[in-house]
Structure formats: structure tokens, C-alpha cells
């Protein structure tokens, strides 16, 4: 259903009836409104992508109960609010893209419970504090530019045991700046080759 500009409107609460659905890609459509709390009824979902739509409101708390979820893409919408500590319950997650939204607050330390995380994009939000992520031993892509972080947020994470290459065979890349907080215009890119 992705790249379907004819698909528009809101996701109905009845989406919870799709209990055996494993993959849902609604990216690049014209979907609007808030994600319904009933999204937590997708008990078998492994991949959920609703990137590049006009989704508003907060990330539903029930999304953190989707224990089978491996890939969650909510990028390029108008989501607001914070990431709840319940994010740590998504232990099977390997990809999390929540960039290009209006999310705020601290990244909860519980995110480090997702030790199999491979790709993480937090860019273009208003996040303020980054926890110790050294538990991410499989991380191959990590970008956080255009938030409210300080360099101190990254000092402890400089010892993350980054792999030499990501899952696509590309050298690992970590991009930090610029950050909105201090107008820092340096572009710090770490490549492990």
C-alpha cells in the first residue's frame, strides 16, 4: 500500500482486528490524524511503517506492547510528546526511525534494553538527553542531528562497540551535528573502517 497517494484519511480503530498481520507499510500515503490506541491489537506485527504522512498526536502507549515488532518507522510525520520508558519492552526491535517529527524530552534509559538494535534515527526532533547506549552492540547506523543534545550526551557513547560495517556492508556511520540547542554547526561524523 506504500506510495499510494490515493489512500487518505485516518487509520480506523478497527485496525486491531488484523491480529495475524505481520507487515504493514502505509508510507508515502496521505494518512492523517492520530494513531488509534487500538494499534496495540496488532499482536503479530513485525514491521510497521507509516513514514511520510500527516500523522499527529502522540505515539500511542499500546504500540510499546507490540512484542513481535522488529521494525518501527514513524518518520516524517507531525508526532508530538515524549518517548515513554516502555520503549524498552520492544526487545525484538532492530530498526527504529522516529526522525522528522516534533518529539521532545529525554530518550529514556530503558531504550538500552533493546540490545539487538541495528538502525536508529532520532534526527530532527527536540530530544534533550541521550542515555548510555553501550548495550547496542549491533548498532550499524545511528544519527541524532538537529535535536537539543550537547556533546556531553555523546561522551559516554563514544565507547559503543560499533561494528566495522553495517548490515549492508557499508562502513558504520554516526552523525551528531548540528544541534539546535547551541547552534553548533560542526559536522562530526565517525566512520569505523
Secondary structure as GFF3:
##gff-version 3
##sequence-region A 1 193
A	DSSP	beta_strand	8	9	.	.	.	ID=ss1
A	DSSP	three_ten_helix	13	17	.	.	.	ID=ss2
A	DSSP	beta_strand	23	25	.	.	.	ID=ss3
A	DSSP	beta_strand	30	34	.	.	.	ID=ss4
A	DSSP	three_ten_helix	37	41	.	.	.	ID=ss5
A	DSSP	beta_strand	47	49	.	.	.	ID=ss6
A	DSSP	beta_strand	54	58	.	.	.	ID=ss7
A	DSSP	three_ten_helix	61	65	.	.	.	ID=ss8
A	DSSP	beta_strand	71	73	.	.	.	ID=ss9
A	DSSP	beta_strand	78	81	.	.	.	ID=ss10
A	DSSP	three_ten_helix	85	89	.	.	.	ID=ss11
A	DSSP	beta_strand	95	97	.	.	.	ID=ss12
A	DSSP	beta_strand	102	105	.	.	.	ID=ss13
A	DSSP	three_ten_helix	109	113	.	.	.	ID=ss14
A	DSSP	beta_strand	119	121	.	.	.	ID=ss15
A	DSSP	beta_strand	126	127	.	.	.	ID=ss16
A	DSSP	beta_strand	141	143	.	.	.	ID=ss17
A	DSSP	alpha_helix	152	155	.	.	.	ID=ss18
A	DSSP	three_ten_helix	156	159	.	.	.	ID=ss19
A	DSSP	beta_strand	172	175	.	.	.	ID=ss20
A	DSSP	beta_strand	189	192	.	.	.	ID=ss21
###
